[in-house]
Amino acid sequence: MISLAIDTSGTVCAACIYDSEQGNVLGKKSEDIGRGHAEHLMEIISAAMSEAKVEHAQLERIITCIGPGSFTGVRVGVATARGFGLGLKIPVIGISSLEALIEAAKSATTDKYDETCFGAVQSAGRGDVYCQFTYDTEFSAANTPMVIPLEKLQASPLIQKAGLILCGTAAQEFSEVKICQIETSPSMQILADLGSAVEFDGSRPEPLYLRKPDAKPQQGFAVERQDT
């Protein structure tokens, strides 16, 4: 199956063409742009497709990172993926950035490990972190993404789990835990591989925000309607 995978959940704007039968990335383009995903994403996708020598009609699935991450970036990625899916009449699959990071940590860990001892911890700003663990915690069930104050997580017994391996941008905040050094953005190949393995149920992916955006509608600037 030939898939287009895209990720705009962080500062990186990335796309790849993935062949799930061969397990190969056929084409990839990634740029750390900070902001402006809406202006760059289509160019990034075109570059990945050009490298792979794949046409739109050959795509069989669209895979997008649904966050958590940048509110604007996530929204751009999910909307673009939906647009491709609608236009090409093919399935669209959403994968969490935290799930992809945990899978990358498992792949990068060469020592013997317990499948249930991984966690992804990403900086979320305002003293919070986005996180997900492969085991039940006092805050959520296993493999459930959540947002929580960093200090609260640092003080939690769940961090003391034997054999725990952490990854992500905020992993260094936990000095007593083994840290897996991987890219802080989801691997495009792992994102694509996870999305290729999902059985499509007909639903559309939704952005995974975990909290309300900082931006709020302006108040007091409405212009009264004039009757004519």
Backbone torsions as a table, in degrees:
resi	resn	phi	psi	omega
1	MET	NA	131.1	179.1
2	ILE	-97.4	123.1	-176.7
3	SER	-125.2	151.5	169.2
4	LEU	-105.2	121.8	177.3
5	ALA	-112.8	137.2	179.9
6	ILE	-133.1	149.4	178.0
7	ASP	-142.0	119.3	176.7
8	THR	-130.7	24.9	-173.2
9	SER	-79.4	-15.0	180.0
10	GLY	-129.5	-147.5	179.3
11	THR	-78.1	-18.3	-179.4
12	VAL	-87.2	138.1	173.2
13	CYS	-112.3	114.8	-170.7
14	ALA	-139.5	151.9	175.4
15	ALA	-149.0	149.0	174.7
16	CYS	-147.9	154.9	173.3
17	ILE	-105.8	126.2	-171.3
18	TYR	-125.5	133.5	175.5
19	ASP	-102.9	104.6	-174.7
20	SER	-70.6	-27.8	179.8
21	GLU	-68.5	-37.4	179.3
22	GLN	-93.3	-16.2	-176.8
23	GLY	69.6	31.4	-175.2
24	ASN	-120.2	143.9	169.4
25	VAL	-85.8	118.4	-176.7
26	LEU	-85.4	-27.8	179.9
27	GLY	-161.5	145.0	-176.2
28	LYS	-151.5	143.3	173.9
29	LYS	-142.3	130.9	-177.6
30	SER	-145.3	132.7	177.4
31	GLU	-138.0	135.3	175.4
32	ASP	-86.5	96.8	-172.2
33	ILE	-104.1	-10.5	-177.9
34	GLY	77.8	-78.7	178.1
35	ARG	-128.9	175.2	176.6
36	GLY	88.0	30.3	-179.0
37	HIS	-60.4	-37.3	-177.8
38	ALA	-61.7	-34.9	-178.3
39	GLU	-79.5	-22.7	-173.0
40	HIS	-108.6	-20.4	-169.1
41	LEU	-60.1	-45.2	-177.4
42	MET	-63.9	-35.8	176.7
43	GLU	-66.1	-39.8	178.3
44	ILE	-63.7	-44.3	179.3
45	ILE	-62.9	-44.4	-179.9
46	SER	-60.6	-39.7	179.9
47	ALA	-65.8	-41.1	179.0
48	ALA	-65.6	-41.4	179.9
49	MET	-68.5	-36.8	178.5
50	SER	-64.9	-43.2	178.5
51	GLU	-63.4	-37.4	-178.8
52	ALA	-80.0	-12.6	-175.6
53	LYS	57.4	46.1	-178.9
54	VAL	-118.7	136.2	176.8
55	GLU	-96.5	162.0	-178.9
56	HIS	-56.5	-38.3	-176.9
57	ALA	-65.7	-17.4	-179.6
58	GLN	-87.1	-13.1	-179.3
59	LEU	-71.4	136.3	-178.7
60	GLU	-114.4	-11.5	-178.9
61	ARG	-161.7	146.1	173.6
62	ILE	-113.3	133.6	-179.7
63	ILE	-124.5	129.7	-179.0
64	THR	-132.4	145.4	174.1
65	CYS	-78.5	124.3	-175.2
66	ILE	-96.3	5.0	-178.6
67	GLY	99.2	-168.1	5.5
68	PRO	-72.8	161.8	-178.9
69	GLY	167.4	-143.1	178.4
70	SER	-63.9	126.7	-178.9
71	PHE	-58.7	-49.3	-178.4
72	THR	-66.4	-44.8	-179.4
73	GLY	-60.4	-46.5	179.5
74	VAL	-60.4	-43.8	-179.2
75	ARG	-62.1	-41.5	179.3
76	VAL	-63.2	-46.5	-178.0
77	GLY	-63.9	-45.4	-178.7
78	VAL	-66.4	-42.4	179.8
79	ALA	-63.9	-40.9	179.0
80	THR	-65.2	-43.4	179.1
81	ALA	-61.3	-43.5	178.3
82	ARG	-62.0	-40.4	179.6
83	GLY	-62.1	-44.0	177.0
84	PHE	-62.2	-44.7	-178.7
85	GLY	-61.9	-42.3	180.0
86	LEU	-66.5	-45.0	-177.7
87	GLY	-68.4	-36.8	-177.4
88	LEU	-94.7	-8.2	-179.0
89	LYS	58.5	49.7	178.7
90	ILE	-130.5	159.7	-178.2
91	PRO	-64.1	148.4	174.2
92	VAL	-122.1	126.9	-176.2
93	ILE	-118.6	136.2	176.9
94	GLY	-106.5	135.5	178.6
95	ILE	-126.6	134.5	178.8
96	SER	-71.0	141.7	176.5
97	SER	-63.1	-33.7	-179.9
98	LEU	-68.9	-40.3	177.0
99	GLU	-62.0	-42.7	-179.6
100	ALA	-66.1	-38.0	178.6
101	LEU	-65.3	-42.6	178.8
102	ILE	-62.8	-41.7	179.2
103	GLU	-64.5	-37.4	177.3
104	ALA	-65.2	-39.1	178.8
105	ALA	-64.7	-39.9	177.6
106	LYS	-62.3	-42.5	-178.9
107	SER	-67.0	-31.7	-176.2
108	ALA	-86.9	-12.6	-177.7
109	THR	-85.0	113.9	-177.0
110	THR	-88.3	-25.3	179.0
111	ASP	-73.3	160.8	175.8
112	LYS	-64.6	133.6	-176.6
113	TYR	-142.1	164.6	176.7
114	ASP	-94.6	126.4	-179.3
115	GLU	-55.7	-26.6	-175.4
116	THR	-95.6	18.7	-176.1
117	CYS	-122.0	42.7	179.1
118	PHE	-122.7	151.4	175.5
119	GLY	-149.0	145.4	174.4
120	ALA	-114.3	131.3	-177.6
121	VAL	-132.2	111.3	-178.0
122	GLN	-113.7	138.2	176.8
123	SER	-61.2	135.1	-178.5
124	ALA	-119.9	1.6	-178.2
125	GLY	78.2	166.0	179.3
126	ARG	57.1	26.7	178.6
127	GLY	79.2	9.7	-178.9
128	ASP	-106.3	165.2	172.3
129	VAL	-134.3	146.0	167.3
130	TYR	-88.3	135.8	-178.9
131	CYS	-151.0	160.5	177.4
132	GLN	-154.1	138.6	-179.2
133	PHE	-126.1	152.6	-178.0
134	THR	-87.9	15.0	177.8
135	TYR	-141.3	160.3	178.8
136	ASP	-64.4	140.1	177.7
137	THR	-127.0	174.4	177.8
138	GLU	-68.5	-14.5	-177.0
139	PHE	-102.0	-28.3	-175.9
140	SER	-162.4	166.6	176.3
141	ALA	-75.1	165.7	179.6
142	ALA	-56.6	142.2	176.1
143	ASN	60.9	31.1	177.3
144	THR	-111.2	120.0	179.5
145	PRO	-70.5	146.6	-179.9
146	MET	-153.6	164.0	173.0
147	VAL	-119.6	136.4	-172.6
148	ILE	-153.0	148.4	175.4
149	PRO	-59.9	137.0	-178.8
150	LEU	-56.4	-45.0	-177.8
151	GLU	-62.6	-35.8	179.0
152	LYS	-66.8	-39.7	179.0
153	LEU	-69.8	-38.9	179.1
154	GLN	-61.9	-32.0	-178.0
155	ALA	-88.3	-3.9	-175.2
156	SER	-81.5	142.5	176.5
157	PRO	-63.1	-20.3	-176.6
158	LEU	-63.1	-25.6	179.1
159	ILE	-73.3	-16.8	-178.3
160	GLN	-86.7	4.1	-178.6
161	LYS	-58.2	131.0	-178.2
162	ALA	-61.8	132.1	176.7
163	GLY	81.5	5.7	-177.8
164	LEU	-61.3	134.5	176.2
165	ILE	-121.5	122.2	-178.3
166	LEU	-106.4	150.8	173.0
167	CYS	-141.4	166.4	178.6
168	GLY	114.6	171.0	-174.5
169	THR	-66.3	-24.2	-178.6
170	ALA	-103.3	6.3	-177.1
171	ALA	-61.6	-31.8	-178.0
172	GLN	-66.8	-11.5	178.9
173	GLU	-76.1	-4.5	-177.2
174	PHE	-118.7	89.2	-170.0
175	SER	-69.3	-23.6	-175.8
176	GLU	-91.9	5.3	-174.6
177	VAL	-114.1	146.5	176.4
178	LYS	-69.0	131.3	-177.9
179	ILE	-107.5	131.7	175.2
180	CYS	-95.9	116.8	-176.7
181	GLN	-83.0	99.4	176.9
182	ILE	-130.8	172.5	175.2
183	GLU	-59.8	140.9	-177.7
184	THR	-81.2	-7.8	171.3
185	SER	-103.3	147.4	-179.4
186	PRO	-57.3	137.6	174.5
187	SER	-65.2	130.4	-178.6
188	MET	-65.3	-36.6	179.2
189	GLN	-66.4	-41.6	179.3
190	ILE	-68.5	-40.9	176.5
191	LEU	-58.2	-45.8	-179.3
192	ALA	-67.6	-39.2	-179.5
193	ASP	-65.8	-42.8	177.8
194	LEU	-62.7	-44.4	-179.1
195	GLY	-67.3	-31.2	179.2
196	SER	-70.4	-27.5	-176.3
197	ALA	-84.7	-13.0	-177.9
198	VAL	-75.5	134.6	175.4
199	GLU	-80.4	120.7	-176.3
200	PHE	-70.1	127.5	-178.0
201	ASP	-108.5	8.4	177.8
202	GLY	91.5	-8.9	-178.4
203	SER	-84.5	160.5	177.8
204	ARG	-98.1	143.1	177.8
205	PRO	-67.9	144.7	177.5
206	GLU	-117.3	146.6	176.7
207	PRO	-59.9	139.6	177.6
208	LEU	-103.4	92.8	-175.7
209	TYR	-89.1	-38.4	-179.1
210	LEU	72.2	-23.2	174.9
211	ARG	-151.4	167.2	-178.8
212	LYS	-73.2	148.9	179.5
213	PRO	-66.7	155.5	178.1
214	ASP	-69.1	-36.7	-177.2
215	ALA	-69.6	138.1	178.7
216	LYS	-128.3	150.4	178.6
217	PRO	-59.3	141.8	177.5
218	GLN	-68.3	143.2	-179.9
219	GLN	-110.6	144.9	173.7
220	GLY	84.4	10.9	-178.4
221	PHE	-114.8	11.4	-179.9
222	ALA	-70.5	139.2	178.2
223	VAL	-97.4	125.4	-179.0
224	GLU	-65.6	142.0	178.6
225	ARG	-74.7	133.4	179.5
226	GLN	-99.0	122.4	177.1
227	ASP	-75.5	138.6	179.4
228	THR	-119.0	NA	NA
